[in-house]
Amino acid sequence: MVHEMKRVFIVFWLLAFVPVSRAQQELFVPANDVSFTISTDRSTYRFGEEIELKYKIRNISNAALFVPRWLYGRDCPHKWHVRAWFEDSSGKHYYGGWGGSCSGTPIGIVELMRRDTVLLNPMQEFEGTFELSTDILTASKVVRPGKYRIEASLNGWLEAEFTAAQEAELVSMGHPFLRGEAVASMAVSIQTK
């Protein structure tokens, strides 16, 4: 009996080290599988200007994975995937708003994710841009020129957002999806007009 238990234990122990393909192993992978960076063309802006913020997502893992294609998802309610805001020298944060409506015919989860994602192989990059307005600061009654940090986040998906049936469908896409949050920041100077 003792020898039999040892054999069963050894078999289970060895099975724990049998490699399983990543697609079979995980449907969602952590945000540390990507590098997320932001940049601008200049380091100085004036109140009232739009800042063209560039972002780059690079797959630094050893396998292909899906990352968000858009700033926000096309599902309803919309989920922000890439977002940015200002931080002043005292550590206070200034966020902009955005509104949108949900319309159209509901589509299946696989079709939705095919539209909302891009597949990155190892070391591949995806780049995007969006406008960040310094009006966020003036709307908050901040008109102090000086140094600010632009902080940004890349947000993947959460397992809790999907039903078991949807997860089973997503497996058919063959690669995992990014989950969690990756962050980036940079310094800018903002001057009066």
PAFIZA-800721 format. One record per residue (C-alpha): x, y, z negated; residue in three letters. Coordinates in steps of 0.02 Angstrom, whole numbers, plus 50000, padded with zeros to 5 digits. Each point is the difference from the previous one (the first is absolute). Layout:
// residues N
PT      xx      yy      zz    aa
PT       X       Y       Z   ALA
...
// end
This chain:
// residues 193
PT      xx      yy      zz    aa
PT   50000   50000   50000   MET
PT   50140   50122   49956   VAL
PT   50093   49959   50163   HIS
PT   49840   50027   50099   GLU
PT   49973   50171   49919   MET
PT   50180   50048   50039   LYS
PT   49975   49952   50182   ARG
PT   49840   50103   50013   VAL
PT   50086   50148   49918   PHE
PT   50149   49988   50119   ILE
PT   49885   49992   50152   VAL
PT   49903   50155   49942   PHE
PT   50162   50089   49960   TRP
PT   50070   49963   50174   LEU
PT   49838   50054   50085   LEU
PT   50015   50168   49917   ALA
PT   50153   50033   50108   PHE
PT   49928   49941   50167   VAL
PT   50000   50152   50115   PRO
PT   49829   50058   50059   VAL
PT   49979   50121   50144   SER
PT   49963   50177   49946   ARG
PT   49835   50004   50094   ALA
PT   49941   49848   49903   GLN
PT   50072   50063   49837   GLN
PT   49933   50177   49986   GLU
PT   49864   50104   50081   LEU
PT   50064   50161   49918   PHE
PT   50182   50049   49969   VAL
PT   50067   50135   49881   PRO
PT   50038   50177   50058   ALA
PT   50186   49974   49964   ASN
PT   50004   49902   50165   ASP
PT   50000   50168   50089   VAL
PT   50100   50160   49995   SER
PT   49891   50157   50004   PHE
PT   50078   50170   50037   THR
PT   49938   50175   50041   ILE
PT   50082   50147   50087   SER
PT   49965   50170   50076   THR
PT   50086   50104   50135   ASP
PT   50042   50140   49878   ARG
PT   50030   50022   49816   SER
PT   49918   50172   49982   THR
PT   49818   50047   50034   TYR
PT   49885   50146   49963   ARG
PT   49834   49999   49908   PHE
PT   49863   49970   50128   GLY
PT   50107   49892   50114   GLU
PT   49966   49822   50050   GLU
PT   50142   49880   49967   ILE
PT   50018   49859   50125   GLU
PT   50044   49856   49886   LEU
PT   50080   49850   50084   LYS
PT   49996   49830   49919   TYR
PT   50088   49839   50040   LYS
PT   49958   49823   49944   ILE
PT   50138   49872   50025   ARG
PT   49982   49814   49967   ASN
PT   50151   49956   49893   ILE
PT   49940   49824   49961   SER
PT   50050   49839   50087   ASN
PT   49832   49967   50084   ALA
PT   49871   50092   50103   ALA
PT   49860   50090   49908   LEU
PT   49852   50114   50035   PHE
PT   50006   50182   49943   VAL
PT   49869   50140   50015   PRO
PT   49989   50081   50172   ARG
PT   49898   50152   49946   TRP
PT   50002   50127   49860   LEU
PT   49836   49928   49938   TYR
PT   49906   49840   50038   GLY
PT   49851   49995   50115   ARG
PT   49899   49898   49877   ASP
PT   49871   50086   49891   CYS
PT   50030   50077   49881   PRO
PT   50163   50057   50077   HIS
PT   50158   49948   49909   LYS
PT   50152   50113   50007   TRP
PT   50155   49908   50061   HIS
PT   50119   50149   50015   VAL
PT   49975   50153   49892   ARG
PT   50108   50149   49948   ALA
PT   49992   50143   49874   TRP
PT   50108   50134   49920   PHE
PT   50084   50003   49830   GLU
PT   50060   50165   49927   ASP
PT   50151   50029   49887   SER
PT   49894   49971   49843   SER
PT   49944   49828   50063   GLY
PT   49822   50052   50045   LYS
PT   49926   49913   50153   HIS
PT   49895   50081   50137   TYR
PT   49892   49886   50107   TYR
PT   49904   50041   50157   GLY
PT   49828   49933   50039   GLY
PT   49926   49912   50148   TRP
PT   49825   49951   50045   GLY
PT   49929   49879   50124   GLY
PT   49846   49904   50040   SER
PT   49970   49818   50029   CYS
PT   49911   49956   50160   SER
PT   49997   49870   50134   GLY
PT   49963   49817   50005   THR
PT   50082   49893   49867   PRO
PT   50135   49887   50071   ILE
PT   50081   49840   49939   GLY
PT   50149   50006   49883   ILE
PT   50124   49929   50127   VAL
PT   49949   50126   50133   GLU
PT   50010   50140   49872   LEU
PT   50174   49949   49943   MET
PT   50060   49980   50180   ARG
PT   49951   50182   50028   ARG
PT   50068   50066   49835   ASP
PT   50169   49911   49993   THR
PT   50162   49985   50094   VAL
PT   50110   49845   49991   LEU
PT   50181   50038   49956   LEU
PT   50135   49870   50022   ASN
PT   50151   50008   49885   PRO
PT   50091   50168   50019   MET
PT   49866   50069   50116   GLN
PT   49931   50174   49965   GLU
PT   49835   50089   50020   PHE
PT   49996   50190   50001   GLU
PT   49859   50123   49981   GLY
PT   49968   50184   49964   THR
PT   49867   50105   49917   PHE
PT   49974   50179   49948   GLU
PT   50021   50052   49818   LEU
PT   49935   50175   49972   SER
PT   50079   50121   49878   THR
PT   49821   50066   49982   ASP
PT   49982   49863   49868   ILE
PT   50106   50111   49889   LEU
PT   49911   50164   50036   THR
PT   49830   49916   49977   ALA
PT   50063   49950   49827   SER
PT   50046   50183   49967   LYS
PT   50185   49959   50011   VAL
PT   50097   50134   50092   VAL
PT   50168   49982   49916   ARG
PT   50138   49984   50128   PRO
PT   50133   49873   49959   GLY
PT   50047   49819   50009   LYS
PT   49866   49867   50011   TYR
PT   50008   49814   50025   ARG
PT   49893   49915   50129   ILE
PT   49953   49830   49930   GLU
PT   49920   49867   50109   ALA
PT   49933   49825   49979   SER
PT   49972   49855   50117   LEU
PT   49860   49888   49936   ASN
PT   49969   49825   50064   GLY
PT   49851   49893   49960   TRP
PT   49946   49915   49840   LEU
PT   49941   49820   49991   GLU
PT   49850   50060   49900   ALA
PT   49939   50097   50153   GLU
PT   49962   49838   50092   PHE
PT   49882   49856   49970   THR
PT   50064   49821   50004   ALA
PT   49916   49978   50170   ALA
PT   50087   50156   50069   GLN
PT   50168   49940   49934   GLU
PT   49973   49833   50087   ALA
PT   49968   50094   50163   GLU
PT   50153   50110   49977   LEU
PT   50112   49846   49988   VAL
PT   49964   49977   50187   SER
PT   50102   50157   50038   MET
PT   50156   49899   49957   GLY
PT   50097   50125   49896   HIS
PT   49980   50081   49829   PRO
PT   49938   50177   49964   PHE
PT   50086   50132   49897   LEU
PT   49928   50026   49826   ARG
PT   50039   50126   49865   GLY
PT   50081   50170   50017   GLU
PT   50165   50066   50067   ALA
PT   50048   50181   49962   VAL
PT   50115   50132   50073   ALA
PT   50039   50182   49964   SER
PT   50101   50146   50064   MET
PT   50034   50181   49950   ALA
PT   49940   50153   50095   VAL
PT   50004   50186   49967   SER
PT   49841   50101   50021   ILE
PT   50009   50188   50020   GLN
PT   49871   50137   50007   THR
PT   49941   50061   50170   LYS
// end
